[in-house]
């Protein structure tokens, strides 16, 4: 494999085809970090809006560190995988004075301090090998690979590799391949290019291999195994859960909400009064209320069967760990996407809650 030629072809393709994305127009590690955390489980189109909102409200690491976690969650609302937002906030508090986030300090001998920078990035909550490699290469042009799902796909096809990339053995193997393939002189450009190739060209189904800049070297193309790759380990079984929400509405237009504290889904997000049922209970129970809404919500390993019931009451009941809020103040709290859907379908049409004008 003539690596130099491969690098040139890939980078030339990138320069002609890449999307203009705001986090690619900067070498500010803070902005790159924010974008990478957003994009971990979110598509670019949706992530873009959140990126702009977060950067506008928290333009630097200090402003993020000083914010209350509830506010960060509010800005993350609807994006899912909320541990990302909590880790972002925690990491900002830990790293707000670190040299890597200060422009004047970043300029001093970065290359020589590559390992130190990478180790500092890896120490941040929510930052693993991929994110540390992405920030190290995009912000500091350091020679670290950044293996996201798109890169795993390209590499598994380029080398016709059948090892499941999401196992410990697979991660180690692909990391070695990526380190060997990396353009050590132009890591920023190379990582951007291979990620973009996976996102736009070497797509999961029916990639156009005839126009691919890597087709000269692609073993899967030669061996006719493109559609069989990449290989991943079998997915764990999805667990069904049954959640019954009661939306109490008092005469004075107040309701009860509580914040999820336990180590479970949606930690630190707010929701209406919730009882978890077994599947049998949920099917058997006849629920009485003014308005009932049933929703199914799928998370990575859980399928949630939710039932929302509005109960109009003269006075709110006393329920431990709940707080009384006015319906008109609901937009000051961060809710899961499931609860937002219920607000949208049950409260807004009946003018029980009016969303603020954007
Ligand atoms: S030749 Fe086809 S399978 Fe191989 S890297 Fe290019 S697009 Fe992917």
Boltz pocket constraint, residues with backbone or C-beta under 6 A from the ligand:
constraints:
  - pocket:
      binder: B
      contacts: [[A, 154], [A, 157], [A, 158], [A, 201], [A, 202], [A, 203], [A, 207], [A, 208], [A, 209], [A, 212], [A, 213], [A, 214], [A, 215], [A, 218], [A, 220], [A, 221], [A, 226]]
      max_distance: 6.0
